[in-house]
Amino acid sequence: MNKNIPETQLLERLRHFWIHERNKRCLILRVSKHERSAEDWNQLLRSMLEGEYRDDCDEMITGHDGDIYIFSRTMTSRLLQKFLAHLAHKLPPALDTPGSAELFEVGVDWPHLRDLCERKIALAQSKTALQKPAPNIDMLPAAQALNEIADPLVRSISERRAKRTNPQIMIVEDDKFSQRLVSNALGEKFPLSVTEDGEGAILSYVNKTPDVLFLDIGLPDIDGLMVLEKIFSMDPHAYVVMFSGNGNKENIKRAIALGAKGFVAKPFTREKLLQYIERSPFIQAKRGEFMGNEGNNHGTTLH
């Protein structure tokens, strides 16, 4: 992962807090949507964090697009309103449009924050490769998001997946209960990444090149079948298994016709998930190469 992309550092800090300090808060100020320059915002915010808010805010990271991330131990909704009012007084107009300022708790909102970072990292990589300005990823339609992914990243999916020795399982599922169910079932055996919506799925897929993708049909932003079609347009060899809370035969037929390798109805079992993982040709190839390197150590597997 490119260490020169600020969101890479942001992701590392978020992961650290998720493991060691889950009550840490992360304030996101989407100043890239604002008419003021990023330099103006940086100067003002740093002076505030070094002055009257030094006991409430610990550190600040500015993203590649100008959005600002502030970590705090004590930030509350009430303090946030005071903070925003102070900002509006010092640098009007206020950040009062929906979504311009949001406060998250790392321990609770880690999946959302991680997905946001991964999407921004993917977009920053595309921007570097294509040498053109990055659009606002938070408002980007899925079809446009696909177009913004750099050609070299898409063309190298198979190569990067083959070079990676550890298996990678990707889950696209917005239901929190299902996320926990999958994490409990597979988390000790395989590295997992969870994405909650279709836009994040399209961008994260290019970044992670998973060996298995479990994809929910019912997503909050884009139909899962549309996401499936986009995935196969980027990676014709993708190994995708669909999730669904209902047994709609028409959806199953469409998914299989588009290239899905199977269908798991909710609530799913650990054994069913593992069956599909074991069938992945990418998992089988990694296990075969690993076992070959281990010689006669027949008891060793990747998981």
C-alpha positions as CSV (number, residue, x, y, z in Angstrom):
1,M,0.0,0.0,0.0
2,N,1.3,3.4,-1.0
3,K,2.6,5.1,2.2
4,N,2.6,8.5,0.4
5,I,-1.2,8.5,0.4
6,P,-2.4,10.2,3.6
7,E,-5.4,7.9,3.9
8,T,-2.9,5.0,4.3
9,Q,-1.6,6.6,7.5
10,L,-5.2,7.3,8.5
11,L,-6.1,3.7,8.0
12,E,-3.1,2.6,10.1
13,R,-4.1,4.9,13.0
14,L,-7.7,3.8,12.8
15,R,-6.6,0.1,13.0
16,H,-4.4,0.9,15.9
17,F,-7.2,2.6,17.8
18,W,-9.6,-0.2,16.9
19,I,-7.3,-2.7,18.5
20,H,-6.0,-0.7,21.5
21,E,-8.3,2.2,22.1
22,R,-11.8,1.6,20.8
23,N,-13.4,4.6,22.5
24,K,-11.3,7.0,20.4
25,R,-13.5,9.3,18.3
26,C,-12.8,10.4,14.7
27,L,-14.2,13.6,13.5
28,I,-14.4,13.9,9.7
29,L,-14.6,17.4,8.1
30,R,-15.4,17.1,4.4
31,V,-13.9,20.5,3.5
32,S,-13.3,19.3,-0.1
33,K,-17.0,20.1,-0.6
34,H,-16.5,23.7,0.7
35,E,-15.5,26.8,-1.2
36,R,-12.6,27.7,1.1
37,S,-9.2,26.3,0.2
38,A,-7.7,23.3,2.0
39,E,-4.8,25.5,3.1
40,D,-7.2,27.9,4.9
41,W,-8.9,25.0,6.7
42,N,-5.6,23.4,7.7
43,Q,-4.2,26.7,9.1
44,L,-7.3,27.5,11.2
45,L,-7.8,23.9,12.5
46,R,-4.1,23.5,13.5
47,S,-4.3,26.8,15.4
48,M,-7.5,25.7,17.2
49,L,-6.0,22.3,18.0
50,E,-2.9,23.8,19.4
51,G,-4.9,26.4,21.3
52,E,-8.3,26.2,22.9
53,Y,-9.0,22.6,21.9
54,R,-5.6,21.1,22.7
55,D,-7.1,19.1,25.5
56,D,-9.9,17.7,23.4
57,C,-8.2,16.8,20.1
58,D,-5.1,14.6,19.8
59,E,-4.1,14.6,16.2
60,M,-5.1,15.7,12.7
61,I,-4.6,14.1,9.3
62,T,-5.4,15.8,6.0
63,G,-6.5,13.5,3.1
64,H,-5.3,13.6,-0.4
65,D,-8.5,15.4,-1.4
66,G,-8.4,18.0,1.4
67,D,-10.8,16.3,3.8
68,I,-9.7,16.5,7.4
69,Y,-9.7,13.8,10.1
70,I,-9.4,14.7,13.8
71,F,-8.9,12.1,16.5
72,S,-10.2,12.9,20.0
73,R,-10.7,11.2,23.3
74,T,-13.4,13.5,24.6
75,M,-15.3,14.9,21.6
76,T,-19.1,14.7,22.1
77,S,-22.0,15.9,20.1
78,R,-22.4,19.0,22.3
79,L,-18.7,19.8,22.0
80,L,-18.8,19.2,18.2
81,Q,-21.6,21.9,17.9
82,K,-19.4,24.3,19.8
83,F,-16.4,23.4,17.7
84,L,-18.4,23.9,14.4
85,A,-19.8,27.2,15.7
86,H,-16.2,28.3,16.4
87,L,-15.2,27.3,12.9
88,A,-18.1,29.2,11.3
89,H,-17.1,32.3,13.3
90,K,-13.5,32.1,12.3
91,L,-13.9,31.0,8.7
92,P,-17.5,31.5,7.4
93,P,-19.7,30.1,6.0
94,A,-20.4,27.2,8.3
95,L,-19.9,23.5,7.6
96,D,-23.7,23.0,7.9
97,T,-24.5,21.0,4.8
98,P,-25.5,17.4,5.5
99,G,-22.5,15.1,5.8
100,S,-20.0,18.0,6.0
101,A,-19.1,17.1,9.6
102,E,-19.5,13.7,11.1
103,L,-18.3,12.2,14.4
104,F,-17.6,8.5,14.7
105,E,-16.5,6.1,17.5
106,V,-13.8,3.9,16.2
107,G,-14.8,0.8,18.1
108,V,-18.4,1.0,16.8
109,D,-17.8,2.4,13.3
110,W,-14.6,0.7,12.3
111,P,-16.0,-1.2,9.3
112,H,-17.4,2.1,7.8
113,L,-14.2,4.0,8.5
114,R,-12.0,1.2,7.1
115,D,-14.1,1.1,3.9
116,L,-14.0,4.8,3.5
117,C,-10.2,4.8,3.8
118,E,-9.9,1.9,1.3
119,R,-12.1,3.7,-1.2
120,K,-10.1,6.9,-0.9
121,I,-6.8,5.0,-1.2
122,A,-8.0,3.3,-4.4
123,L,-9.1,6.6,-5.8
124,A,-5.8,8.3,-4.9
125,Q,-4.0,5.4,-6.6
126,S,-6.1,5.9,-9.7
127,K,-5.5,9.7,-9.6
128,T,-1.8,9.1,-9.5
129,A,-1.8,6.7,-12.4
130,L,-4.1,8.8,-14.5
131,Q,-2.7,12.2,-13.4
132,K,-6.2,13.8,-13.2
133,P,-8.2,15.4,-10.3
134,A,-10.0,13.0,-8.0
135,P,-13.8,13.4,-7.8
136,N,-15.6,13.3,-4.4
137,I,-15.7,9.6,-3.6
138,D,-18.5,10.0,-1.1
139,M,-20.9,11.1,-3.7
140,L,-19.6,9.0,-6.6
141,P,-22.0,6.8,-8.5
142,A,-20.8,3.2,-8.9
143,A,-20.6,3.4,-12.7
144,Q,-18.4,6.5,-12.5
145,A,-16.4,5.0,-9.7
146,L,-15.5,2.1,-12.0
147,N,-14.4,4.5,-14.7
148,E,-12.2,6.4,-12.3
149,I,-10.2,3.2,-11.4
150,A,-6.9,3.3,-13.3
151,D,-6.6,0.9,-16.2
152,P,-3.3,-0.6,-14.9
153,L,-4.9,-1.5,-11.5
154,V,-7.7,-3.3,-13.3
155,R,-5.4,-5.1,-15.7
156,S,-3.2,-6.3,-12.9
157,I,-5.9,-7.9,-10.8
158,S,-5.1,-11.5,-11.7
159,E,-1.3,-10.9,-11.4
160,R,-1.6,-9.3,-8.0
161,R,-3.9,-12.0,-6.7
162,A,-1.6,-14.8,-7.9
163,K,1.5,-13.2,-6.3
164,R,-0.3,-12.8,-2.9
165,T,0.5,-15.9,-0.8
166,N,-2.2,-15.4,1.8
167,P,-5.8,-16.0,0.9
168,Q,-8.2,-13.0,1.0
169,I,-11.9,-13.3,1.6
170,M,-14.1,-10.3,0.8
171,I,-17.7,-9.9,2.2
172,V,-20.1,-7.3,0.7
173,E,-23.0,-7.2,3.2
174,D,-24.8,-4.3,4.9
175,D,-26.6,-6.3,7.6
176,K,-24.7,-6.1,10.9
177,F,-25.9,-9.4,12.2
178,S,-24.8,-11.2,9.0
179,Q,-21.4,-9.4,9.2
180,R,-20.9,-10.7,12.7
181,L,-22.0,-14.2,11.7
182,V,-19.5,-14.4,8.9
183,S,-16.7,-12.9,11.0
184,N,-17.3,-15.4,13.8
185,A,-17.5,-18.3,11.3
186,L,-14.4,-17.4,9.2
187,G,-12.4,-14.8,11.1
188,E,-10.0,-17.2,12.8
189,K,-9.3,-19.1,9.5
190,F,-9.0,-16.5,6.9
191,P,-8.2,-12.8,6.5
192,L,-11.5,-11.0,6.0
193,S,-12.5,-7.6,4.6
194,V,-16.1,-6.4,4.9
195,T,-17.7,-3.7,2.7
196,E,-21.2,-2.5,3.3
197,D,-22.3,-1.1,-0.1
198,G,-21.9,-1.6,-3.8
199,E,-19.7,1.5,-4.5
200,G,-17.2,0.3,-1.8
201,A,-17.3,-3.2,-3.2
202,I,-16.3,-2.1,-6.7
203,L,-13.4,0.0,-5.5
204,S,-12.2,-2.4,-2.8
205,Y,-12.3,-5.4,-5.1
206,V,-9.7,-3.8,-7.3
207,N,-7.6,-2.9,-4.3
208,K,-7.8,-6.3,-2.5
209,T,-8.1,-8.7,-5.4
210,P,-9.9,-11.3,-3.3
211,D,-9.8,-15.1,-3.8
212,V,-13.4,-15.4,-2.8
213,L,-16.1,-12.7,-2.9
214,F,-19.4,-13.2,-1.0
215,L,-21.8,-10.6,-2.4
216,D,-25.2,-9.8,-1.0
217,I,-28.0,-9.3,-3.6
218,G,-29.8,-6.6,-1.5
219,L,-27.4,-3.7,-1.0
220,P,-28.4,-0.2,0.2
221,D,-27.1,1.8,-2.8
222,I,-26.8,-0.5,-5.8
223,D,-28.4,-3.8,-6.7
224,G,-26.0,-6.7,-6.0
225,L,-26.5,-8.1,-9.5
226,M,-25.3,-4.9,-11.0
227,V,-22.2,-5.0,-8.8
228,L,-21.7,-8.6,-9.9
229,E,-21.8,-7.5,-13.5
230,K,-19.3,-4.7,-12.9
231,I,-16.9,-7.1,-11.0
232,F,-16.9,-9.5,-13.9
233,S,-16.3,-6.7,-16.4
234,M,-13.1,-5.9,-14.5
235,D,-12.2,-9.5,-13.6
236,P,-13.7,-12.2,-15.8
237,H,-12.1,-14.9,-13.6
238,A,-13.6,-13.6,-10.4
239,Y,-14.9,-16.3,-7.9
240,V,-18.2,-14.8,-6.5
241,V,-20.9,-16.4,-4.4
242,M,-24.1,-14.6,-3.7
243,F,-25.9,-14.0,-0.4
244,S,-29.6,-13.4,-0.1
245,G,-32.3,-13.2,2.6
246,N,-34.8,-14.8,0.3
247,G,-34.9,-17.6,-2.2
248,N,-35.9,-15.6,-5.2
249,K,-35.3,-18.1,-8.0
250,E,-35.2,-15.4,-10.7
251,N,-32.3,-13.6,-8.8
252,I,-30.5,-16.9,-8.4
253,K,-30.8,-17.6,-12.2
254,R,-29.6,-14.1,-13.1
255,A,-26.6,-14.3,-10.8
256,I,-25.6,-17.7,-12.1
257,A,-26.0,-16.5,-15.7
258,L,-23.8,-13.5,-14.9
259,G,-21.1,-15.8,-13.6
260,A,-21.7,-16.3,-9.9
261,K,-20.4,-19.7,-8.7
262,G,-23.1,-20.3,-6.2
263,F,-25.8,-19.0,-3.9
264,V,-26.1,-19.1,-0.1
265,A,-29.4,-18.3,1.6
266,K,-29.5,-16.6,4.9
267,P,-29.1,-17.5,7.7
268,F,-26.1,-19.4,6.3
269,T,-23.9,-21.9,8.1
270,R,-20.2,-22.0,8.6
271,E,-20.0,-25.3,6.7
272,K,-21.7,-23.9,3.6
273,L,-19.3,-20.9,3.5
274,L,-16.3,-23.1,3.9
275,Q,-17.5,-25.4,1.1
276,Y,-17.6,-22.6,-1.3
277,I,-14.2,-21.2,-0.1
278,E,-12.6,-24.7,-0.6
279,R,-13.9,-24.7,-4.2
280,S,-12.2,-21.5,-5.1
281,P,-9.4,-22.2,-7.7
282,F,-7.4,-19.3,-6.2
283,I,-7.5,-20.8,-2.7
284,Q,-6.7,-24.2,-4.2
285,A,-3.7,-22.8,-6.1
286,K,-2.4,-21.0,-3.0
287,R,-2.7,-24.1,-0.9
288,G,-1.0,-26.2,-3.5
289,E,1.9,-23.8,-3.8
290,F,2.2,-23.6,0.0
291,M,2.1,-27.3,0.5
292,G,4.7,-27.7,-2.3
293,N,7.0,-25.4,-0.4
294,E,6.4,-27.3,2.8
295,G,7.5,-30.6,1.3
296,N,6.2,-33.5,3.3
297,N,4.5,-31.5,6.1
298,H,1.1,-32.8,5.3
299,G,-0.5,-31.3,8.4
300,T,0.1,-27.7,7.3
301,T,-2.5,-25.6,5.4
302,L,-3.0,-22.0,4.7
303,H,-5.8,-21.7,7.2
